[in-house]
Amino acid sequence: MAISVNIYYTGKNGAARKFADEMITSGTVRKIKEEAGNLRYDYFVKLDDPDTVLLIDSWESQTALDIHHDSPMMNKIIELRDKYDLHMRVERYVTDESGIPSKDIQYIRD
């Protein structure tokens, strides 16, 4: 079972993009990706809302996510989130172990 968390960071005047850029340039993203159990940690810019950045954050298990939440990287994330005065909307998903239904496969192009 994998856990994915979509975090929408929203700020003013490009603040969310600056936050994501600093997360990357500071090496924090690299360190998070190196944590045991991390499957994905990637930022995306919403095309219809340039003041919002989406983080897709995926972990092998709740235990791996809990360890990440107790890591020093969380302090850096909080520090930068406050620096850029960002607000968040969060969605949490658990992987469906059954895979992609056969009816849906016909719509996927390799």
LINGI-V285424 format. One line per field, one symbol per residue. ss: DSSP state (@ for helix, = for strand, . for the rest). phi: phi as a letter, one per 30 degrees, with the letter a starting at -180 (. if undefined). psi: psi as a letter, one per 20 degrees, with the letter a starting at -180 (. if undefined). A space follows every 50 residues. Layout:
ss = ???
phi = ???
psi = ???
This chain:
ss = ..========....@@@@@@@@@@@..@@@@@@....========..... .========..@@@@@@@@..@@@@@@@@@@@@...========...... .@@@@.....
phi = .cccbccccbbchiddddedddedddiddedddddejdcaabcbcddcad cbbcccbbbdaddddddedcddddddddedddechccbbbbbbcddddid deddedcccd
psi = pqpppppoppaqljhhghggghhghiiggghghiqpiphqnqqqpphjni jppppooqqhrhghgggghjrhhhhgggghghgjlqqqppppqppoiiap qhhhhiipp.
